[in-house]
Amino acid sequence: MSISAARAIRAGRVQLVGAAWGLGAKDQRTAHGPIALKQAGLESRLAEAGLRVDWPLQFARPTGSVAPRAEIIAGLCRGLAAEIERSMLARNRFAVVGGDHSCAIGTWSGAHNGFGGRLGLVWVDAHMDAHTYDSSPSGAVHGMPVAALLGEGEPEFTGIVRNGPVFRPEDICLVGIRSYEPGEARRLERLGVKIFFMEDVHRMGAEAVFGEAIAIATRHTHGFGVSIDLDAFDPLVAPGVGSPAAGGLAADDVLPFLSHASRNNGFLGIEIAEYNPYRDTDQITAELVFEMLVAALTENEG
């Protein structure tokens, strides 16, 4: 897909998809995140903000399934990938709301399959999410999507994409990292993935870090996206998350970045994962999700 085709996506509707599962996490209550946001009127609020939103589908764990957890997650990711692929082919931007962050395997595999050109990604997270089963202490799949999207790990996760891997290491960067294990750090170092730790954000400033992140995601690519785990934010900013980690980003660090990304002709879509409504306080995390979607999907000028 050419840059002109990517530009055409910006003028289309927003395909909003719920990835309503928590099977990839220890705290599976993130499965209720998309449902809670929908019931709270997220779709109508986005429409009031001027966005043309379609939210026809919600992917959730099949009722009564006794299949192994990894098999169920892989199946859900295949369904999500097919939906995002259709969105790309229809020239619609997309927004995926999770659910645990294993949904990223489906989101970006589908974007790759439907877009056709080289993709970049800015991954905003407290964690690296770059494990495979061989390195993961917990075996939790929400700690594996970055590895899978780079073509490493189990075939059920790496095999969703056609002509993979989804991303080349030089086209993806991680921002906000502050909690990780040695095995995944070694993997990303070996591959040469750029990581901006929280100490880099403090030292350089969020504007400079995110400016470099966009440069990495767009330098050699035809289109790019943003994947945000809500635990990237400090728990005081976003308490309603699956795996909180102290010392994170502020809303004012991320919202200007998303507004800037939305003005880029190559911007394709956003994913926001790990909303846990049972841990939220006065719905401040839900409000942050709304603000981020508006920032990323509104047709800003300038």
N, C-alpha and C positions, 0 to 999 in steps of 0.2 A: 504494500500500500504506500502511495506517495505522500509527501507532505500535504499536497492539495487535498487528498482524500482524508487525511487526518483533520485538516481544517474543516471539511464538510461535516465531520462528526460533531464539532462544536455547535453547529446550528440545529442539531436534531433534538429529540426528546431525551429525557434522562430515564434510563432503565434502572429502577431501584429493585434490588433483590435481597431477600433475607436469607442468610445462611444460619438457620436456627438449629444448630447442634452444638453440643459441648463435649462430645465423645473424645475429643483430642486432649482434654484437660483434666486435671485432678478434680477441680471444682466444676462440675458439669452444668451449673446453673446459668452459665453464659448462654446456654441453649434458649433461655427465655428472653434474652436481650432484644432480638428483632421483634418478637411478639409484643413485648412491653412497649417498645418504641412505636409500633404500628397502632396499638391500642391507645397510646397517648396522643395520637393525632399527628405524627410526624409527617405523613404524606400530605395532609391538608395544610399544615404549616408551611411546608416547602412550596406548595402551590400558591399560598398567600404571599410568599416571598418572590413570586414571579417565575418559578421553575415549572416547566411542563413535565410532570412526573408520572410514570407508570409503575405500579407496584403489584404486578399480577401474581407473582410466585413467591413462595417461601419453602426452602428446602429444610426438611427436618428428618430426624431418625425415623425409619419405618416402624410402625407400631407392631410390637410382638416379634421383631426380628431377633433371632438367636445366632446370627452370623458373628464371626470374630469382629472385634471392634475396628481393626485396621481395614477389614474388608468393607464394613459399612461406611467408614469415612471415605474410602476410595470411591465407593459408589456415589456418595453424595457429592464428592468433588467432580466426578464425571458429569453428573447432572448439572451442577453449577457451571462447569466449563462449557457445556453445550449451550446454556442460556446466555452466557457472556459472549460466546462465539456468534450467536444469532444477533445479539446487540451490536457487535462490531460490523457484521455484514449489513445490518440495517442502518448503519451510520449514526447510531445513538451513543451518546456518552453513557457511562454506567456508574452506579454506586452500589457496592455490596456492603451490607451491614451484618456483622456476626454477633453472636456465635464465637466459638473459639477460633484461634488464628490458623488452624489447619485448613480453613476455607480458602486461604491464599493459594493453595495448590490448585484448586479448581478455578479460582478467579483469573489468575494470570496465565494458566494453561489455555483457558478459553480465549483470553485476549490475544494470546500468541496465535492460536489456530485461526481466529477470525480476522485478525489484522493483517497478517502475512509479512509485515516488515519487521525489521530489527527493533526490539523493545528495550526500554530502560525502566528502572524502578527506583524510587526513593522509599526506603523501608524505615519507618519511624517506630521505635520500640525500646523498651528497657532491656530486652533480651535479644540475643543473636538469632535464635530459632534455626540454628544451623546444624543440629544433631542428625544422626541416623540412629537406627536401633543399636548399632555397634558402639556408639559413643554416649548415648543418652543414659543417665543414671535412673531416670524415671520411666522411660519408654513412652512418654506422652507425645502424641503426634503433633500437638500444637507447638512443640519445640523443634520441629523438623522442616517446615515449609521452605525456608531459604535454601537449605541443602537440596531439597527435592527440585526446586525451581532452577537450581544450578546443575541439575542432572545427576545428583549424588543421592544414594539411598535406595530404598526398596522399589522394585519395579512397579508395584501397584500405584505408587505416587509419582514416579518419574515417567511412566508410560502414558499418562493422560495427554501429553502434548505430542503433536505431530512434528517431526523434524526437529526434535529438541536438542539441547535443553532450552528452557524458556528464555533464560537470560545468560549472556556472557558475563564473566566476573567483572569486566571493566565497565559494564553498563548498569551496575547496581551498587548502591551504597546504603549503609546503615547509619541512622542518626539517633542519638539519645541513649546509647548502650551503657549499662552500668551493672548488669547482673548476668553472668555467663559462666560456663564450665570450660576447662582447658581443651577438651576434645573439639568443641565447635570453634573455639578461637584458633586452634591449629589448622582446622579445615579452611577457614576463611583466609588465614594468612597464606596458606599454601596456594590457594586459588588467586590471591591478590585482590580480594574485595576491599574496597575502601570503607573504613569504619570511623565515624565521628562519635567518640565517647562523650559522656556528659562533661568530663573535664575539658574537652575540646570546645564544647558549647560555651562553658564558662570563660574559657581563655579567649576565644575568637569572637564570641557573640553569636546569637542565633541567626541573625541576618546573614552574616558571612558564611556560616556553616551551611545554611539551607541554600544560599546562592551557589556554593560549590557543589552541593548535592544535585541541584538541578542541572548544573553544567555537566556533571558526570553522567546523569541519566539521559542527556540530550546530545552529547558530543558526537556519538557515532550512530545514533538511532533515528528512526523515523517517527516514533511515538513513545510516550512514557506514561507511567501511572504512579500513584502514591498509595502505599499500604500503611495504615496506622493502627498499632495496638494501643488501646487506651491506657495501658500501664506505662507508656512512654511519659505520660504526665505525672507530676507529683501527686500523691494520693490526696493532698489537700485540694487540688484542682479537680481531680477525677477519682473520687473514692469508689465508684461503682465499676470496678474492674475485676478480672479473674485472678490476676497475680500481681498485686500491688508491690511497688518497689520505691523506696524513699529517694528523694533527691532528684526528681525528674523535671520535665519541661513545664513551662507555664503556657497558658492559652495564648498570651501575647507573643510567644515564640513561634507558634505554629500557624495561627490564623493569617498573619501577613504572608507567610510562605505559601499557603494554599491559594490565597488571592492572586499571588504572583504566578503560581503554577497554572491557574485557570486561564491566564492571558496568553499562555504559550500555545502556539498553533498545534503542537504535537501532543497536548494533554488529552488523554483518553478517558480516564476515570479514576475513582478513588475507592478504597476499601477501608472500612473502620471496624475493627474486631475487638472482641473480649468485653463487651458491655455486660455487666452483671447487675441487673436491677435490684437484687436483694442486698447489695452492698452500697447502693447509691444513697446519698443524703440530700433530701429536698430536691431530687431530680437534677442536681447540678451537673452530673455527668451526662444525662440525657440532653440537657440544654447545650452542653458542649458539642455533642454529636450533631445537633441541629445547626449550630453555628459553623462547624467545620464543613458540613454539606453545603450550606449556603455559600461559604467562602470559596469552596472548590468548584461549584457548579454554576454559579451566577456568571453571566456574561459581562465581566468587568471591562471597562475601557481604560486605556492608558498603558 
